[in-house]
Amino acid sequence: MLKMNTAELEAFLSAEFLQVAEDFTLDAVTENKLVVRLNVSDRHLRPGGTVSGPSMFGLADVGVYLAILSRIGPVALAVTTNCSIDFMRKPEAGRDIICDTRLLKLGRVLAVGECHLRSDGSEKVVARASLTYSIPPH
């Protein structure tokens, strides 16, 4: 059951993480999946015009974080404890990056999520990430 919808998640991001909130747009939030977009701008690019690895990591991290919050509510202090990311191909130039996120496990103290990142308009996965989050006691 969802505890936060798209509008509530976007408002939370704007209130708690104003420094990066404009970088991301939520495209879909359901009980089984969350889709978030990196609004690619020049500051996300590395030499050669491709989206940087740190920008894609940030997208995956935000995707899993918001997926968790959509299910447990606004717990700002949930934190990443582990991340593994595989960069598989160069993102397409001039396109946003889409992150399809799903939670594999949502426990009382740990959550595990998986992300597939792709260029907008393409089905080819450019990166795959697995993240574990620690959820603080209520």
N, CA, C and O of each residue as an XYZ file, in Angstrom:
552
protein
N       0.837     -1.181      0.000
C       0.000      0.000      0.000
C       0.887      1.251      0.000
O       1.844      1.345      0.768
N       0.564      2.182     -0.847
C       1.330      3.426     -0.921
C       0.992      4.344      0.256
O      -0.174      4.519      0.609
N       2.024      4.920      0.848
C       1.833      5.900      1.913
C       2.108      7.311      1.428
O       1.731      8.281      2.085
N       2.780      7.435      0.249
C       3.030      8.744     -0.361
C       2.833      8.616     -1.867
O       3.335      7.683     -2.494
N       2.093      9.570     -2.439
C       1.873      9.567     -3.884
C       2.890     10.485     -4.573
O       3.772     11.049     -3.925
N       2.753     10.622     -5.876
C       3.706     11.424     -6.656
C       3.836     12.847     -6.123
O       4.949     13.326     -5.908
N       2.728     13.515     -5.913
C       2.765     14.907     -5.447
C       3.417     15.013     -4.070
O       4.192     15.938     -3.825
N       3.113     14.085     -3.176
C       3.693     14.113     -1.832
C       5.200     13.847     -1.863
O       5.959     14.475     -1.123
N       5.629     12.923     -2.714
C       7.059     12.631     -2.841
C       7.811     13.827     -3.421
O       8.898     14.165     -2.953
N       7.236     14.463     -4.435
C       7.884     15.639     -5.023
C       7.962     16.784     -4.021
O       8.971     17.487     -3.964
N       6.902     16.981     -3.226
C       6.911     18.033     -2.206
C       7.967     17.725     -1.140
O       8.665     18.630     -0.682
N       8.088     16.460     -0.747
C       9.093     16.046      0.235
C      10.494     16.317     -0.301
O      11.339     16.864      0.408
N      10.738     15.940     -1.538
C      12.050     16.153     -2.147
C      12.385     17.642     -2.188
O      13.514     18.037     -1.897
N      11.406     18.462     -2.547
C      11.621     19.911     -2.604
C      11.889     20.502     -1.224
O      12.688     21.429     -1.090
N      11.230     19.974     -0.203
C      11.400     20.502      1.152
C      12.707     20.036      1.793
O      13.382     20.819      2.461
N      13.065     18.771      1.595
C      14.214     18.190      2.296
C      15.509     18.210      1.488
O      16.596     18.205      2.064
N      15.403     18.234      0.162
C      16.591     18.159     -0.699
C      16.503     19.187     -1.817
O      16.646     18.863     -2.996
N      16.266     20.413     -1.427
C      16.086     21.500     -2.384
C      17.262     21.626     -3.344
O      17.084     22.030     -4.493
N      18.474     21.279     -2.878
C      19.668     21.435     -3.704
C      19.643     20.557     -4.950
O      20.322     20.872     -5.927
N      18.874     19.455     -4.946
C      18.829     18.563     -6.115
C      17.415     18.303     -6.637
O      17.248     17.638     -7.659
N      16.415     18.813     -5.957
C      15.020     18.482     -6.302
C      14.686     18.771     -7.765
O      13.950     18.005     -8.386
N      15.208     19.853     -8.322
C      14.876     20.204     -9.703
C      15.549     19.287    -10.721
O      15.196     19.310    -11.900
N      16.509     18.485    -10.280
C      17.175     17.549    -11.186
C      16.283     16.364    -11.555
O      16.522     15.695    -12.560
N      15.253     16.104    -10.741
C      14.478     14.875    -10.892
C      12.994     15.150    -11.076
O      12.446     16.095    -10.510
N      12.349     14.297    -11.888
C      10.910     14.339    -12.084
C      10.372     12.924    -11.916
O      10.905     11.979    -12.496
N       9.326     12.782    -11.130
C       8.685     11.483    -10.969
C       7.725     11.255    -12.126
O       6.814     12.053    -12.349
N       7.924     10.173    -12.857
C       7.041      9.839    -13.977
C       5.924      8.885    -13.569
O       4.839      8.927    -14.150
N       6.171      8.019    -12.574
C       5.151      7.052    -12.140
C       5.484      6.534    -10.752
O       6.650      6.334    -10.409
N       4.442      6.320     -9.960
C       4.591      5.710     -8.638
C       3.444      4.724     -8.459
O       2.275      5.109     -8.443
N       3.794      3.444     -8.325
C       2.803      2.411     -8.023
C       3.349      1.571     -6.876
O       4.475      1.793     -6.430
N       2.571      0.617     -6.396
C       3.044     -0.257     -5.323
C       4.204     -1.130     -5.775
O       4.999     -1.570     -4.945
N       4.319     -1.388     -7.068
C       5.336     -2.303     -7.574
C       6.510     -1.622     -8.263
O       7.526     -2.266     -8.525
N       6.389     -0.334     -8.559
C       7.404      0.306     -9.386
C       7.383      1.816     -9.178
O       6.340      2.417     -8.919
N       8.571      2.411     -9.301
C       8.683      3.860     -9.305
C       9.574      4.234    -10.486
O      10.626      3.630    -10.695
N       9.153      5.219    -11.243
C       9.935      5.686    -12.390
C      10.281      7.151    -12.146
O       9.404      7.999    -11.985
N      11.595      7.425    -12.123
C      12.074      8.788    -11.902
C      13.030      9.146    -13.030
O      13.754      8.295    -13.547
N      13.018     10.402    -13.394
C      13.784     10.913    -14.532
C      14.842     11.893    -14.051
O      14.572     12.750    -13.209
N      16.053     11.760    -14.594
C      17.086     12.775    -14.410
C      16.907     13.776    -15.537
O      17.055     13.436    -16.710
N      16.587     15.009    -15.178
C      16.439     16.091    -16.152
C      17.848     16.559    -16.516
O      18.402     17.456    -15.880
N      18.411     15.943    -17.536
C      19.819     16.140    -17.881
C      20.063     17.578    -18.336
O      19.359     18.113    -19.193
N      21.082     18.180    -17.732
C      21.539     19.511    -18.133
C      23.061     19.460    -18.271
O      23.672     18.421    -18.023
N      23.662     20.562    -18.661
C      25.110     20.600    -18.865
C      25.897     20.166    -17.639
O      26.971     19.579    -17.772
N      25.381     20.443    -16.450
C      26.141     20.090    -15.241
C      26.189     18.596    -14.971
O      26.954     18.145    -14.118
N      25.377     17.819    -15.692
C      25.393     16.358    -15.539
C      26.323     15.680    -16.542
O      26.481     14.459    -16.520
N      26.931     16.464    -17.412
C      27.729     15.880    -18.484
C      29.214     15.845    -18.125
O      29.719     16.700    -17.399
N      29.878     14.853    -18.645
C      31.330     14.756    -18.519
C      31.929     15.065    -19.886
O      31.186     15.169    -20.862
N      33.248     15.215    -19.987
C      33.852     15.457    -21.297
C      33.426     14.382    -22.304
O      33.373     13.196    -21.981
N      33.131     14.813    -23.498
C      32.630     13.897    -24.515
C      31.117     13.954    -24.638
O      30.539     13.339    -25.534
N      30.464     14.703    -23.723
C      29.029     14.930    -23.834
C      28.148     13.824    -23.310
O      26.954     13.818    -23.609
N      28.674     12.885    -22.542
C      27.837     11.829    -21.992
C      27.491     12.141    -20.538
O      28.205     12.893    -19.874
N      26.410     11.570    -20.052
C      25.998     11.767    -18.663
C      27.027     11.089    -17.753
O      27.425      9.949    -17.991
N      27.443     11.797    -16.726
C      28.487     11.294    -15.829
C      27.988     10.146    -14.959
O      26.795     10.024    -14.680
N      28.928      9.316    -14.541
C      28.619      8.218    -13.628
C      28.027      8.700    -12.313
O      27.037      8.130    -11.853
N      28.601      9.742    -11.681
C      28.010     10.236    -10.438
C      26.563     10.715    -10.610
O      25.751     10.561     -9.698
N      26.239     11.287    -11.756
C      24.856     11.717    -12.001
C      23.925     10.513    -12.095
O      22.810     10.542    -11.575
N      24.388      9.450    -12.762
C      23.557      8.244    -12.865
C      23.435      7.547    -11.516
O      22.374      7.018    -11.186
N      24.528      7.543    -10.723
C      24.441      6.998     -9.370
C      23.405      7.769     -8.558
O      22.576      7.173     -7.871
N      23.457      9.106     -8.642
C      22.491      9.935     -7.919
C      21.062      9.612     -8.302
O      20.182      9.576     -7.442
N      20.820      9.377     -9.580
C      19.480      9.021    -10.044
C      19.030      7.698     -9.437
O      17.904      7.592     -8.950
N      19.897      6.692     -9.461
C      19.542      5.392     -8.873
C      19.277      5.532     -7.375
O      18.325      4.952     -6.852
N      20.115      6.299     -6.691
C      19.970      6.494     -5.249
C      18.641      7.174     -4.929
O      17.925      6.742     -4.025
N      18.312      8.220     -5.654
C      17.035      8.916     -5.448
C      15.862      7.993     -5.788
O      14.841      8.011     -5.101
N      16.005      7.189     -6.842
C      14.932      6.274     -7.217
C      14.581      5.299     -6.110
O      13.407      5.126     -5.783
N      15.591      4.660     -5.528
C      15.323      3.697     -4.454
C      14.819      4.421     -3.209
O      13.887      3.953     -2.554
N      15.421      5.548     -2.882
C      14.981      6.332     -1.721
C      13.494      6.677     -1.829
O      12.740      6.469     -0.878
N      13.075      7.197     -2.971
C      11.670      7.580     -3.139
C      10.753      6.358     -3.174
O       9.624      6.426     -2.689
N      11.215      5.251     -3.736
C      10.412      4.030     -3.732
C      10.153      3.574     -2.295
O       9.044      3.164     -1.955
N      11.186      3.650     -1.461
C      11.022      3.277     -0.047
C      10.044      4.216      0.641
O       9.119      3.765      1.318
N      10.242      5.524      0.471
C       9.355      6.494      1.115
C       7.914      6.350      0.646
O       6.983      6.578      1.418
N       7.728      5.975     -0.605
C       6.355      5.793     -1.102
C       5.632      4.707     -0.321
O       4.403      4.706     -0.246
N       6.390      3.782      0.260
C       5.799      2.663      1.004
C       5.801      2.849      2.516
O       4.940      2.300      3.203
N       6.776      3.631      3.059
C       6.848      3.767      4.525
C       6.487      5.166      5.015
O       6.317      5.372      6.217
N       6.367      6.121      4.111
C       6.069      7.486      4.505
C       7.328      8.333      4.585
O       8.418      7.850      4.280
N       7.194      9.591      4.992
C       8.302     10.557      4.951
C       9.326     10.356      6.078
O       9.270     11.026      7.109
N      10.248      9.432      5.865
C      11.310      9.149      6.834
C      12.616      9.695      6.243
O      13.323      8.994      5.519
N      12.917     10.936      6.559
C      14.056     11.619      5.931
C      15.386     10.951      6.244
O      16.323     11.071      5.454
N      15.500     10.256      7.361
C      16.792      9.728      7.774
C      17.077      8.312      7.290
O      18.042      7.701      7.749
N      16.277      7.772      6.386
C      16.642      6.511      5.733
C      17.890      6.797      4.906
O      17.951      7.797      4.191
N      18.897      5.908      5.007
C      20.176      6.186      4.349
C      20.681      4.984      3.559
O      20.390      3.835      3.890
N      21.437      5.272      2.516
C      22.074      4.239      1.711
C      23.176      3.580      2.530
O      24.012      4.263      3.121
N      23.172      2.244      2.561
C      24.252      1.527      3.240
C      25.120      0.758      2.257
O      26.248      0.389      2.585
N      24.612      0.515      1.061
C      25.408     -0.190      0.051
C      24.852      0.126     -1.333
O      23.648      0.316     -1.511
N      25.760      0.177     -2.308
C      25.344      0.363     -3.695
C      26.328     -0.347     -4.607
O      27.542     -0.295     -4.412
N      25.776     -1.004     -5.594
C      26.581     -1.587     -6.663
C      25.952     -1.136     -7.966
O      24.746     -1.280     -8.165
N      26.776     -0.588     -8.858
C      26.240     -0.103    -10.127
C      27.124     -0.596    -11.266
O      28.351     -0.529    -11.196
N      26.480     -1.090    -12.307
C      27.173     -1.525    -13.517
C      26.813     -0.562    -14.635
O      25.640     -0.403    -14.973
N      27.829      0.082    -15.211
C      27.627      0.956    -16.365
C      27.819      0.095    -17.602
O      28.905     -0.440    -17.826
N      26.768     -0.043    -18.406
C      26.764     -1.024    -19.488
C      26.964     -0.432    -20.879
O      27.527     -1.087    -21.757
N      26.517      0.777    -21.082
C      26.706      1.444    -22.378
C      26.537      2.941    -22.193
O      25.981      3.398    -21.194
N      27.013      3.682    -23.147
C      26.941      5.140    -23.104
C      25.497      5.587    -23.307
O      24.830      5.127    -24.234
N      25.010      6.483    -22.443
C      23.665      7.036    -22.659
C      23.615      7.837    -23.959
O      24.632      8.362    -24.413
N      22.438      7.925    -24.547
C      22.272      8.698    -25.773
C      22.378     10.188    -25.461
O      21.844     10.660    -24.458
N      23.059     10.910    -26.314
C      23.275     12.344    -26.117
C      21.956     13.113    -26.195
O      21.067     12.783    -26.980
N      21.857     14.140    -25.362
C      20.723     15.049    -25.425
C      19.412     14.473    -24.923
O      18.349     15.010    -25.236
N      19.457     13.394    -24.152
C      18.225     12.781    -23.636
C      18.297     12.646    -22.119
O      19.366     12.433    -21.546
N      17.137     12.775    -21.484
C      17.056     12.511    -20.053
C      17.349     11.030    -19.808
O      17.267     10.208    -20.721
N      17.691     10.708    -18.559
C      17.889      9.320    -18.160
C      16.678      8.911    -17.314
O      16.287      9.616    -16.384
N      16.105      7.779    -17.652
C      14.940      7.239    -16.959
C      15.397      6.105    -16.050
O      16.183      5.252    -16.463
N      14.908      6.093    -14.819
C      15.266      5.057    -13.841
C      14.015      4.287    -13.443
O      13.129      4.822    -12.776
N      13.951      3.023    -13.857
C      12.867      2.131    -13.453
C      13.314      1.434    -12.175
O      14.299      0.696    -12.177
N      12.597      1.664    -11.093
C      12.993      1.187     -9.770
C      11.946      0.238     -9.212
O      10.743      0.468     -9.336
N      12.434     -0.841     -8.591
C      11.523     -1.709     -7.847
C      12.201     -2.166     -6.575
O      13.417     -2.354     -6.530
N      11.400     -2.341     -5.547
C      11.912     -2.825     -4.269
C      11.896     -4.341     -4.272
O      10.881     -4.958     -4.597
N      13.011     -4.935     -3.915
C      13.108     -6.383     -3.824
C      12.761     -6.866     -2.425
O      12.234     -7.964     -2.247
N      13.066     -6.026     -1.423
C      12.768     -6.354     -0.023
C      12.507     -5.064      0.721
O      13.247     -4.091      0.574
N      11.470     -5.056      1.509
C      11.188     -3.917      2.374
C      10.915     -4.469      3.767
O       9.812     -4.921      4.072
N      11.951     -4.421      4.605
C      11.822     -4.900      5.972
C      11.681     -3.747      6.943
O      11.504     -2.597      6.540
N      11.761     -4.065      8.238
C      11.642     -3.028      9.270
C      12.890     -2.148      9.331
O      12.790     -0.946      9.576
N      14.091     -2.757      9.104
C      15.327     -1.990      9.240
C      16.149     -1.908      7.957
O      17.030     -1.054      7.851
N      15.883     -2.770      6.987
C      16.616     -2.748      5.724
C      15.663     -2.834      4.547
O      14.621     -3.485      4.610
N      16.045     -2.162      3.475
C      15.307     -2.253      2.214
C      16.325     -2.444      1.100
O      17.411     -1.864      1.129
N      15.963     -3.260      0.122
C      16.829     -3.514     -1.020
C      16.047     -3.187     -2.282
O      14.912     -3.631     -2.457
N      16.665     -2.406     -3.156
C      16.018     -2.023     -4.398
C      16.927     -2.237     -5.586
O      18.148     -2.323     -5.455
N      16.301     -2.320     -6.754
C      17.040     -2.506     -8.001
C      16.559     -1.480     -9.014
O      15.372     -1.162     -9.081
N      17.500     -0.964     -9.804
C      17.187      0.057    -10.814
C      17.757     -0.340    -12.164
O      18.845     -0.908    -12.262
N      17.003     -0.030    -13.188
C      17.503     -0.101    -14.559
C      17.410      1.306    -15.120
O      16.336      1.907    -15.134
N      18.540      1.832    -15.584
C      18.588      3.174    -16.145
C      18.698      3.080    -17.658
O      19.423      2.237    -18.186
N      17.970      3.953    -18.356
C      17.986      3.958    -19.815
C      17.789      5.392    -20.305
O      17.255      6.243    -19.593
N      18.228      5.632    -21.522
C      17.998      6.939    -22.141
C      16.527      7.056    -22.501
O      15.912      6.081    -22.933
N      15.963      8.238    -22.326
C      14.562      8.473    -22.676
C      14.328      8.096    -24.137
O      15.065      8.526    -25.024
N      13.306      7.297    -24.376
C      12.963      6.875    -25.724
C      13.627      5.587    -26.160
O      13.365      5.101    -27.261
N      14.487      5.019    -25.315
C      15.187      3.781    -25.652
C      14.868      2.714    -24.604
O      14.620      3.032    -23.441
N      14.876      1.474    -25.016
C      14.683      0.365    -24.081
C      16.010     -0.243    -23.642
O      16.031     -1.098    -22.757
N      17.129      0.188    -24.253
C      18.437     -0.368    -23.907
C      18.890      0.146    -22.546
O      18.940      1.355    -22.320
N      19.215     -0.764    -21.647
C      19.676     -0.401    -20.309
C      21.109      0.125    -20.396
O      21.993     -0.534    -20.944
N      21.324      1.324    -19.845
C      22.672      1.909    -19.831
C      23.396      1.609    -18.525
O      24.626      1.592    -18.487
N      22.642      1.374    -17.454
C      23.240      1.023    -16.165
C      22.221      0.252    -15.336
O      21.010      0.431    -15.464
N      22.763     -0.615    -14.481
C      21.933     -1.379    -13.549
C      22.525     -1.179    -12.170
O      23.740     -1.259    -11.989
N      21.653     -0.914    -11.182
C      22.138     -0.673     -9.827
C      21.322     -1.459     -8.812
O      20.126     -1.689     -8.991
N      21.988     -1.860     -7.757
C      21.355     -2.499     -6.616
C      21.753     -1.703     -5.384
O      22.938     -1.462     -5.153
N      20.764     -1.291     -4.589
C      21.041     -0.469     -3.419
C      20.365     -1.048     -2.186
O      19.267     -1.601     -2.261
N      21.041     -0.912     -1.049
C      20.477     -1.291      0.245
C      20.377     -0.024      1.094
O      21.301      0.788      1.132
N      19.261      0.125      1.761
C      19.014      1.261      2.629
C      18.762      0.791      4.045
O      18.168     -0.264      4.268
N      19.215      1.577      4.994
C      18.909      1.374      6.400
C      17.746      2.290      6.761
O      17.761      3.485      6.464
N      16.743      1.710      7.404
C      15.561      2.479      7.811
C      15.652      2.698      9.323
O      15.747      1.728     10.075
N      15.625      3.949      9.780
C      15.753      4.199     11.217
C      14.526      3.696     11.975
O      13.435      3.605     11.413
N      14.713      3.372     13.259
C      13.553      2.956     14.071
C      12.547      4.092     14.176
O      12.914      5.267     14.178
N      11.303      3.732     14.260
C      10.238      4.749     14.330
C      10.134      5.336     15.710
O       9.294      6.203     15.950
